[in-house]
Amino acid sequence: MMETMNDVELDALDRSLVQALVIDGRAPFSRLAEVLEVSDQTVVRRYRRLRATGLIRVVGLPQGSRVGLFESWLRVQCAPDAALPVAEALARRPDIAWVTLNSGGTEVHCMTRARTRKDRDALLLEKLPRTRRVTGISAHTILRKFFGGPDAWPGIDVLRPDQIAALERPPVEPGPERYVLDETELALLSVLGRDGRAGYPELARATGLSESTARRRVERLRDLGALFFDVEFVPSLFGIEAEATLVLTVPPARLAQVGEALAGHHEVAFAAAVTGSASLMAVVVCRDTDALYTYLTERIGAVDGVGQVEVIPSLRSVKRAGMLVEDGQRLVDPPPVP
């Protein structure tokens, strides 16, 4: 029988391993073992257990702004009995990065990552408006990310500073021009999007490259800032029970300052400047609603330049970084799109 979240308790080593993967999701097991001061076999066994039970997933994703993806944050208003089916339908789409149910179960939030403007517009102008019982759609283009994507989320804090330093990769400074992915690189990303730790033999089979060439391609994409590795996990295993989206009204002259301030908060998992009447959105995760209140009053309240703040609680995650969330307990691969 498959273990579930109810059967698993994360000990100190599990938590350390998750944080290590957040820092470098594709670090070799031998390197992880050296940093965590355990044997290679122990790290492999712990990782395989966590992944098999759907508690964590490493995924390789394109950096949208670097490779020219059209990224938007959508708020989809639905009739109460239609929100979950709409969220599940959106979650099955490969061009949707994450999906949550919000606002008492009548609003779906998602992030689009379309390869072309035409694909994005088809979703916004044709498919969603025709969806039964969708009552409204607001689309907000991502203008500038302040935190998220390749940034290592600091919300897990169990490793020593020297361990963190040993895992950190040199910062990447992407060039000003967009990087155009070729068909071979798209094939690499297709595999890594399902399993960011897929071995080079599997990557070679999927692309027709040799293993050494597949290795060089992956490293080159990382060095160019076109590919990063994300780690998704079940938040409640780390005592995180309250997730919310904040929509902040900030004057243009203070937008960069406020965005950078939020990027320094360990509660913030994602923050970006967006189009619309409010100019900044952030996804925050807290221990519970009392901690969320404290964050709003003491940390957000102390940031100069923040005007109005809308707090939209997340009731349920349906998809995280390409992984579906089954009953809020485990991460599973999305089914192939027909």
VMD Tcl script that draws the C-alpha trace (Angstrom):
set ca {
  {0.00 0.00 0.00}
  {1.27 3.50 -0.85}
  {2.37 5.54 2.14}
  {0.64 8.89 2.53}
  {1.31 12.04 4.47}
  {-0.46 10.54 7.47}
  {2.11 7.74 7.57}
  {5.21 9.92 7.32}
  {6.85 12.23 9.83}
  {9.85 14.23 8.68}
  {12.83 14.05 11.00}
  {15.77 16.45 11.09}
  {17.57 14.69 8.24}
  {14.48 14.75 6.01}
  {14.07 18.46 6.61}
  {17.73 19.08 5.94}
  {17.50 17.13 2.70}
  {14.50 19.14 1.54}
  {16.29 22.42 2.27}
  {19.39 21.17 0.45}
  {17.28 20.38 -2.61}
  {15.65 23.80 -2.43}
  {19.14 25.28 -2.72}
  {20.21 22.97 -5.57}
  {17.57 20.54 -6.75}
  {19.99 18.69 -9.01}
  {22.98 18.41 -6.69}
  {24.47 14.89 -6.95}
  {23.51 12.51 -4.16}
  {27.20 12.21 -3.26}
  {27.39 15.97 -2.78}
  {24.19 16.04 -0.71}
  {25.55 13.22 1.46}
  {28.82 15.06 2.02}
  {27.08 18.28 3.05}
  {24.52 16.51 5.26}
  {27.27 14.33 6.80}
  {25.62 10.98 6.11}
  {26.24 8.16 3.64}
  {25.25 8.28 -0.03}
  {22.92 5.34 0.51}
  {21.11 7.14 3.32}
  {20.44 10.20 1.15}
  {19.26 8.09 -1.79}
  {16.94 6.08 0.46}
  {15.46 9.18 2.12}
  {14.93 10.99 -1.20}
  {13.31 8.01 -2.90}
  {10.93 7.54 0.02}
  {9.89 11.20 0.05}
  {9.39 11.23 -3.69}
  {7.57 7.87 -3.84}
  {5.08 9.05 -1.22}
  {4.49 12.28 -3.18}
  {5.74 14.51 -0.39}
  {8.39 16.26 -2.47}
  {9.12 16.64 -6.18}
  {12.08 18.24 -7.93}
  {11.15 19.71 -11.31}
  {13.22 21.45 -13.96}
  {11.49 24.51 -15.38}
  {12.30 27.18 -17.97}
  {12.90 30.68 -16.65}
  {9.96 32.40 -18.32}
  {11.38 35.88 -18.82}
  {14.64 34.45 -20.19}
  {13.09 32.14 -22.80}
  {10.20 34.43 -23.79}
  {7.23 32.76 -22.10}
  {4.07 34.86 -21.70}
  {3.40 34.76 -17.97}
  {0.20 36.07 -16.42}
  {-1.54 35.72 -13.08}
  {-5.23 34.93 -13.57}
  {-8.14 35.39 -11.19}
  {-11.08 33.33 -12.45}
  {-14.43 33.91 -10.72}
  {-16.80 30.94 -10.78}
  {-20.13 29.79 -9.45}
  {-19.48 27.97 -6.14}
  {-20.15 24.51 -7.55}
  {-17.99 25.13 -10.62}
  {-14.73 26.37 -9.08}
  {-13.19 22.97 -8.38}
  {-13.92 21.50 -11.85}
  {-12.53 24.66 -13.46}
  {-9.42 24.48 -11.26}
  {-8.88 20.82 -12.11}
  {-9.30 21.49 -15.83}
  {-6.77 24.32 -15.68}
  {-4.36 22.12 -13.69}
  {-4.29 19.55 -16.51}
  {-2.96 22.15 -18.95}
  {0.83 22.07 -19.43}
  {0.92 25.87 -19.86}
  {-0.44 26.44 -16.33}
  {2.23 26.48 -13.61}
  {0.16 26.43 -10.43}
  {-3.52 26.52 -9.46}
  {-5.24 27.34 -6.16}
  {-8.81 27.65 -4.91}
  {-9.38 30.96 -3.12}
  {-11.99 33.37 -1.73}
  {-14.37 30.93 -0.12}
  {-14.12 28.52 -3.05}
  {-15.53 30.88 -5.70}
  {-12.24 32.07 -7.22}
  {-9.44 30.18 -8.95}
  {-5.94 31.62 -9.14}
  {-3.40 30.32 -11.63}
  {-0.21 31.28 -13.42}
  {-0.01 30.93 -17.18}
  {3.27 30.20 -18.93}
  {2.33 30.21 -22.62}
  {4.97 29.72 -25.29}
  {3.31 32.20 -27.67}
  {1.04 35.20 -27.41}
  {-1.48 33.34 -29.55}
  {-1.63 30.45 -27.08}
  {-2.12 32.84 -24.17}
  {-4.84 34.80 -25.95}
  {-6.65 31.61 -26.95}
  {-6.96 30.69 -23.27}
  {-8.04 34.17 -22.17}
  {-10.30 35.11 -25.07}
  {-11.74 31.80 -26.20}
  {-11.46 28.84 -23.84}
  {-12.07 30.35 -20.40}
  {-14.91 32.70 -21.43}
  {-16.76 29.74 -22.93}
  {-16.29 27.60 -19.83}
  {-19.60 26.86 -18.17}
  {-20.27 28.94 -15.06}
  {-17.15 31.07 -15.24}
  {-18.51 34.50 -14.24}
  {-15.43 36.69 -14.60}
  {-11.75 36.72 -15.50}
  {-9.02 39.20 -14.66}
  {-5.58 38.72 -16.20}
  {-2.48 40.43 -14.83}
  {0.73 40.29 -16.82}
  {3.86 39.56 -14.78}
  {6.06 42.62 -15.33}
  {8.96 41.89 -13.01}
  {9.63 39.09 -10.53}
  {11.14 40.14 -7.23}
  {11.19 36.64 -5.75}
  {10.36 33.19 -7.07}
  {11.51 30.86 -9.79}
  {15.22 30.15 -9.28}
  {15.35 31.87 -5.88}
  {15.86 29.46 -2.97}
  {12.95 29.98 -0.57}
  {14.34 30.65 2.94}
  {11.24 29.43 4.78}
  {13.00 26.17 5.73}
  {15.88 27.01 8.03}
  {17.60 23.91 9.39}
  {20.99 23.85 7.63}
  {24.06 25.57 9.01}
  {25.47 28.56 7.09}
  {28.48 26.51 5.97}
  {26.19 23.79 4.60}
  {24.15 26.36 2.68}
  {27.31 27.93 1.26}
  {28.58 24.51 0.15}
  {25.41 23.92 -1.92}
  {24.85 27.36 -3.39}
  {25.67 27.78 -7.06}
  {27.28 30.95 -8.43}
  {24.62 33.58 -9.23}
  {23.46 33.67 -12.83}
  {23.30 36.98 -14.67}
  {21.10 36.34 -17.75}
  {21.93 38.32 -20.85}
  {19.58 41.01 -22.13}
  {18.39 38.99 -25.11}
  {15.87 36.18 -24.98}
  {17.22 32.68 -25.33}
  {15.40 30.61 -27.96}
  {15.06 26.97 -26.97}
  {15.63 24.46 -29.77}
  {13.72 21.19 -30.19}
  {16.36 19.18 -28.35}
  {16.24 21.53 -25.38}
  {12.45 21.40 -25.37}
  {12.70 17.61 -25.21}
  {15.10 17.92 -22.27}
  {12.70 20.26 -20.48}
  {9.81 17.86 -21.09}
  {11.60 15.15 -19.11}
  {12.95 17.47 -16.43}
  {9.49 19.00 -15.98}
  {8.31 15.61 -14.76}
  {11.43 14.68 -12.83}
  {14.11 17.29 -12.27}
  {16.52 14.59 -11.11}
  {16.09 12.35 -14.15}
  {19.37 10.65 -14.96}
  {21.47 11.44 -17.99}
  {20.74 8.04 -19.60}
  {17.02 8.94 -19.58}
  {17.72 12.43 -20.91}
  {19.91 10.96 -23.63}
  {17.17 8.53 -24.72}
  {14.59 11.33 -24.85}
  {16.75 13.62 -26.97}
  {18.96 11.36 -29.05}
  {22.04 12.95 -27.50}
  {24.91 11.16 -25.85}
  {24.90 11.20 -22.06}
  {27.88 13.55 -21.94}
  {26.22 15.94 -24.40}
  {22.95 15.84 -22.43}
  {24.91 16.73 -19.31}
  {26.57 19.68 -21.05}
  {23.24 20.91 -22.41}
  {21.63 20.90 -18.96}
  {24.56 22.75 -17.42}
  {24.62 25.25 -20.28}
  {20.92 26.01 -19.87}
  {21.46 26.57 -16.14}
  {24.46 28.81 -16.74}
  {22.46 30.87 -19.26}
  {19.63 31.34 -16.75}
  {17.20 29.51 -19.04}
  {16.62 26.53 -16.72}
  {16.17 26.28 -12.96}
  {15.17 23.53 -10.57}
  {12.27 23.96 -8.21}
  {11.28 21.79 -5.25}
  {7.65 21.35 -4.35}
  {6.59 19.80 -1.06}
  {3.53 19.40 1.12}
  {3.60 22.57 3.31}
  {1.81 21.07 6.30}
  {4.75 18.72 6.86}
  {6.73 21.82 7.80}
  {4.02 23.27 10.03}
  {2.71 25.63 7.36}
  {-1.08 25.84 7.55}
  {-1.92 29.33 6.21}
  {-1.30 30.37 2.61}
  {-2.61 33.55 1.04}
  {-2.20 35.85 -1.92}
  {-1.60 39.51 -1.14}
  {-2.55 42.17 -3.68}
  {-0.85 45.46 -2.83}
  {-1.39 48.96 -4.15}
  {2.01 50.67 -4.44}
  {2.91 53.97 -6.16}
  {5.15 53.43 -9.22}
  {8.00 55.38 -7.62}
  {8.06 52.94 -4.65}
  {7.33 49.71 -6.52}
  {10.94 48.48 -6.80}
  {11.66 49.31 -3.17}
  {8.54 47.55 -1.87}
  {9.10 44.54 -4.12}
  {12.66 44.14 -2.92}
  {11.52 44.47 0.69}
  {8.99 41.66 0.24}
  {11.63 39.52 -1.47}
  {13.57 39.63 1.80}
  {10.69 38.23 3.88}
  {10.96 34.51 4.59}
  {7.15 34.26 4.49}
  {7.12 35.25 0.79}
  {7.25 32.39 -1.71}
  {6.61 34.57 -4.77}
  {6.42 38.29 -5.41}
  {6.03 40.21 -8.66}
  {5.00 43.52 -10.15}
  {1.83 43.06 -12.19}
  {-0.52 45.01 -14.39}
  {-3.89 46.14 -13.06}
  {-5.24 48.56 -10.49}
  {-2.96 47.04 -7.82}
  {0.67 46.90 -8.86}
  {2.17 44.08 -6.80}
  {1.11 40.57 -5.83}
  {2.76 38.14 -3.44}
  {2.12 34.59 -2.30}
  {2.84 34.19 1.41}
  {2.99 31.11 3.62}
  {2.72 31.22 7.41}
  {2.47 28.80 10.28}
  {-1.19 29.63 10.93}
  {-3.69 32.47 10.63}
  {-2.34 34.15 13.76}
  {1.15 34.20 12.20}
  {-0.39 35.59 9.00}
  {-1.98 38.39 11.02}
  {1.36 39.14 12.67}
  {3.06 39.20 9.28}
  {0.51 41.66 7.91}
  {0.57 44.01 10.88}
  {4.25 43.94 11.78}
  {6.12 43.25 8.54}
  {3.87 44.48 5.73}
  {2.73 47.34 7.93}
  {6.35 48.44 8.39}
  {7.11 48.68 4.63}
  {6.93 52.28 3.44}
  {4.97 52.76 0.25}
  {2.31 50.10 0.73}
  {-1.18 51.48 0.32}
  {-4.14 49.14 0.28}
  {-3.66 45.42 0.85}
  {-6.12 42.73 -0.22}
  {-5.64 39.39 1.53}
  {-7.01 36.40 -0.38}
  {-6.74 33.15 1.58}
  {-5.87 29.97 -0.32}
  {-8.27 27.18 0.54}
  {-6.65 24.44 -1.47}
  {-3.72 23.90 -3.82}
  {-4.67 21.97 -6.94}
  {-1.33 22.23 -8.73}
  {2.18 23.27 -7.68}
  {4.99 23.92 -10.19}
  {3.55 21.43 -12.67}
  {2.61 18.78 -10.07}
  {-1.01 18.04 -9.25}
  {-1.92 17.92 -5.56}
  {-4.02 14.89 -4.72}
  {-6.38 15.47 -1.79}
  {-3.93 18.02 -0.37}
  {-1.64 15.16 0.69}
  {0.66 14.14 -2.16}
  {2.09 15.45 -5.40}
  {1.36 13.46 -8.55}
  {2.22 13.79 -12.22}
  {-0.48 15.44 -14.33}
  {-2.06 13.14 -16.93}
  {-1.11 13.60 -20.57}
  {-3.16 16.26 -22.35}
  {-5.42 14.61 -24.96}
}
mol new
graphics top color blue
foreach p $ca { graphics top sphere $p radius 0.5 }
foreach p [lrange $ca 0 end-1] q [lrange $ca 1 end] { graphics top cylinder $p $q radius 0.2 }
display resetview
